Amino acid sequence: MSSSFADQRIAVLGASHGIGEAAAAAFAASGADVIIAGRSKERLDAAAERIGRPVTAVETDATDPESVAAFLAVAGQLDHLVIALSSGAVGLGPFAQLAEADLRAAFDGKLFAHLAILRAALPHLRADGSVTFVTAASARAALPGSVGLAAVNGALESAVPPLAAELAPLRVNAVSPGVVDTAWWSGIPEPDRAAFFAGIAATLPVGRIGTPEDVAQAITYLAGNGFTTGTVLDCAGGATLATGR
Ligand SMILES: NC(=O)c1ccc[n+]([C@@H]2O[C@H](COP(=O)([O-])OP(=O)(O)OC[C@H]3O[C@@H](n4cnc5c(N)ncnc54)[C@H](OP(=O)(O)O)[C@@H]3O)[C@@H](O)[C@H]2O)c1
């Protein structure tokens, strides 16, 4: 693991499991001073134990501006910010049955939460530091049943280039994962989930679904590469390629 984040302070919101936890672990392993957020101190402490290196855990509801302000007060000055929180599967499902309240909740929990966190964090971020969003390849994959999630993540991906231009020299990027084995899918009970994952894997050029560590590697690249901004980086095993499979 590179040591390029030594002595840098990095906040990861949505880090009590899944992609955010893996990103926090990767940053901590590369020498960063990492502060993690999630809604449950217990789940954060469990993540910190799995990470196995010192991280600061702050119970935070990232959709609540006061809670975000309290998190940022503890975080202080930051070199990099990663927003990996999930609004879960709300907004998933066939368009004809998609309740408008669910669609609005999906936008509130992801698009508006990400933008509000970034705005609140601006005074805390190093001028030429970085912010990385976690969007979703479903924004561009034309999957039936994903209209709500595609709209939310597509909106967030569309915001990346103008944010990068407007907030420069702060770098603004997103990683756009395909299907990744995390608790996000816990609504599908086993063994159906394993069968679902196997079915997805069979459609992908890489022949497998993603791991949180795959996406964490993309996040550390985006945070660490000072010549990359305004980029939405697919980390999806080829899910958005027109392979005809
Ligand atoms: N997994 C996939 O296949 C996949 C694919 C494409 C995109 N993504 C995106 O990747 C991101 C991360 O997803 P994941 O798969 O890592 O999901 P996950 O395993 O469910 O993790 C989500 C994290 O967000 C935290 N969180 C949720 N709501 C929060 C809130 N209001 N305030 C603070 N923390 C909150 C959760 O902790 P607490 O519950 O303890 O608060 C948890 O740490 C999401 O934006 C998701 O849409 C995932």
The ligand as a Tripos MOL2 file, in Angstrom:
@<TRIPOS>MOLECULE
LIG
   48    52     1     0     0
SMALL
NO_CHARGES

@<TRIPOS>ATOM
      1 N1        -23.3570   -2.0310   -2.9560 N.am      1 LIG1
      2 C1        -23.6120   -1.8020   -4.2510 C.2       1 LIG1
      3 O1        -23.8600   -2.7130   -5.0500 O.2       1 LIG1
      4 C2        -23.5740   -0.3750   -4.7670 C.ar      1 LIG1
      5 C3        -23.6640   -0.1900   -6.1540 C.ar      1 LIG1
      6 C4        -23.6420    1.0860   -6.6710 C.ar      1 LIG1
      7 C5        -23.5660    2.1680   -5.8180 C.ar      1 LIG1
      8 N2        -23.5040    1.9640   -4.4590 N.ar      1 LIG1
      9 C6        -23.4350    3.1610   -3.6090 C.3       1 LIG1
     10 O2        -22.3210    3.0780   -2.7640 O.3       1 LIG1
     11 C7        -22.5870    3.8380   -1.5810 C.3       1 LIG1
     12 C8        -22.1950    2.9920   -0.3930 C.3       1 LIG1
     13 O3        -23.0060    1.8430   -0.4160 O.3       1 LIG1
     14 P1        -22.6050    0.4720    0.2930 P.3       1 LIG1
     15 O4        -22.8890   -0.6120   -0.6620 O.co2     1 LIG1
     16 O5        -21.2780    0.5670    0.9180 O.co2     1 LIG1
     17 O6        -23.7580    0.4370    1.3810 O.3       1 LIG1
     18 P2        -23.7510   -0.0560    2.9060 P.3       1 LIG1
     19 O7        -22.8550   -1.2390    3.0730 O.co2     1 LIG1
     20 O8        -25.1870   -0.1790    3.2340 O.co2     1 LIG1
     21 O9        -23.0890    1.1580    3.6880 O.3       1 LIG1
     22 C9        -23.7460    2.3870    3.7610 C.3       1 LIG1
     23 C10       -23.0670    3.2160    4.8190 C.3       1 LIG1
     24 O10       -23.7660    4.4640    4.9000 O.3       1 LIG1
     25 C11       -24.0600    4.7020    6.2620 C.3       1 LIG1
     26 N3        -25.2230    5.5610    6.3060 N.ar      1 LIG1
     27 C12       -26.4340    5.3520    5.7530 C.ar      1 LIG1
     28 N4        -27.2290    6.3860    5.9940 N.ar      1 LIG1
     29 C13       -26.4950    7.2800    6.6990 C.ar      1 LIG1
     30 C14       -26.7770    8.5420    7.2460 C.ar      1 LIG1
     31 N5        -27.9650    9.1360    7.1200 N.pl3     1 LIG1
     32 N6        -25.7810    9.1900    7.9090 N.ar      1 LIG1
     33 C15       -24.5680    8.6190    8.0430 C.ar      1 LIG1
     34 N7        -24.2440    7.4220    7.5540 N.ar      1 LIG1
     35 C16       -25.2200    6.7570    6.8910 C.ar      1 LIG1
     36 C17       -24.2460    3.3140    6.8630 C.3       1 LIG1
     37 O11       -24.0450    3.2880    8.2470 O.3       1 LIG1
     38 P3        -25.2520    3.3200    9.3230 P.3       1 LIG1
     39 O12       -26.3550    2.4550    8.7780 O.co2     1 LIG1
     40 O13       -24.6100    2.7770   10.5490 O.co2     1 LIG1
     41 O14       -25.6280    4.7590    9.4180 O.co2     1 LIG1
     42 C18       -23.1000    2.5780    6.1830 C.3       1 LIG1
     43 O15       -21.8860    2.8500    6.8340 O.3       1 LIG1
     44 C19       -24.0800    4.1980   -1.6230 C.3       1 LIG1
     45 O16       -24.2210    5.5460   -2.0140 O.3       1 LIG1
     46 C20       -24.6380    3.2740   -2.6890 C.3       1 LIG1
     47 O17       -25.7180    3.8470   -3.3630 O.3       1 LIG1
     48 C21       -23.4910    0.7180   -3.9160 C.ar      1 LIG1
@<TRIPOS>BOND
     1     1     2 1
     2     2     3 2
     3     2     4 1
     4     4     5 ar
     5     4    48 ar
     6     5     6 ar
     7     6     7 ar
     8     7     8 ar
     9     8     9 1
    10     8    48 ar
    11     9    10 1
    12     9    46 1
    13    10    11 1
    14    11    12 1
    15    11    44 1
    16    12    13 1
    17    13    14 1
    18    14    15 2
    19    14    16 1
    20    14    17 1
    21    17    18 1
    22    18    19 2
    23    18    20 1
    24    18    21 1
    25    21    22 1
    26    22    23 1
    27    23    24 1
    28    23    42 1
    29    24    25 1
    30    25    26 1
    31    25    36 1
    32    26    27 ar
    33    26    35 ar
    34    27    28 ar
    35    28    29 ar
    36    29    30 ar
    37    29    35 ar
    38    30    31 1
    39    30    32 ar
    40    32    33 ar
    41    33    34 ar
    42    34    35 ar
    43    36    37 1
    44    36    42 1
    45    37    38 1
    46    38    39 2
    47    38    40 1
    48    38    41 1
    49    42    43 1
    50    44    45 1
    51    44    46 1
    52    46    47 1
@<TRIPOS>SUBSTRUCTURE
     1 LIG1         1 GROUP 0 **** ****
